[in-house]
Amino acid sequence: MLDAPLSRVNFFYLFRKAFTPHCTCGKLVLNLGTQWFELPLIYFLVALAALLALAIWLGQRLRQQARARLLIALHQAADSQEVTLRALHKRLRVAETTLDDSAIDFSGLPADVTPTFKVALHKMLEFRFWLRDQAPNVSMPELRTALNKLQASQSVLKQQMLQLATAQNDVRTAESKLSKKLQLHS
């Protein structure tokens, strides 16, 4: 260790000097500072195997934590989707009553939107059962794909809610214009 430069540490040099096998009898000579220790090679291999096992355990633990975070995100997305579906259904019911009370003819629209929402809520319930039953066996990429699809459908629903709000405003505007015209003609 005396021939190593003092101004900087050369880790390759230290590693090479610290672990230098001097005999072929299965011992590893460990040079730490000025003392020499003979270490049986089996101890070194056991320590290396322990480090490898620790690394594998840590990797599995990190994957489990990532999987748990992904499952939590999936449950939160499903909750959000359900809340959005219920809010959209409520707004459509309000729009239906507005259309029924309106003087404008909206005969081309479907009579009732409730069955569509029942189907959507039923699919959400099926998705939750799938999460409960299949999530431990499903791979991470499949869970990410499910989360991406759920988030995409959530953004579509939010766009549809905005379109519905715009349509409701248009109906109110048209209705107010029609009522003003009717008042002028009466």
URSUL-V477508 format. One record per backbone hydrogen bond with DSSP energy under -1.0 kcal/mol. CO is the residue of the C=O (numbers start at 1). NH is the residue of the N-H. Records with the same first field share a line. If there is no record, write none. Layout:
CO: NH, NH
This chain:
10: 14
11: 15
12: 16
13: 17
14: 18
15: 19
18: 31
26: 41
28: 39
29: 20
30: 37
32: 35
35: 32
37: 30
39: 28
40: 43, 44
41: 45
42: 46
43: 47
44: 48
45: 49
46: 50
47: 51
48: 52
49: 53
50: 54
51: 55
52: 56
53: 57
54: 58
55: 59
56: 60
57: 61
58: 62
59: 63
60: 64
61: 65
62: 66
63: 67
64: 68
65: 69
66: 70
67: 71
68: 72
69: 73
70: 74
71: 75
72: 76
73: 77
74: 78
75: 79
76: 80
77: 81
78: 82
79: 83
80: 84
81: 85
82: 86
83: 87
84: 88
85: 89
86: 90
87: 91
88: 92
89: 93
90: 94
91: 95
92: 96
93: 97
94: 98
95: 99
96: 100
97: 101
106: 109
113: 117
114: 118
115: 119
116: 120
117: 121
118: 122
119: 123
120: 124
121: 125
122: 126
123: 127
124: 128
125: 129
126: 130
127: 131
128: 132
129: 133
130: 134
131: 135
134: 137, 138
139: 143
140: 144
141: 145
142: 146
143: 147
144: 148
145: 149
146: 150
147: 151
148: 152
149: 153
150: 154
151: 155
152: 156
153: 157
154: 158
155: 159
156: 160
157: 161
158: 162
159: 163
160: 164
161: 165
162: 166
163: 167
164: 168
165: 169
166: 170
167: 171
168: 172
169: 173
170: 174
171: 175
172: 176
173: 177
174: 178
175: 179
176: 180
177: 181
178: 182
179: 183
180: 184
181: 185
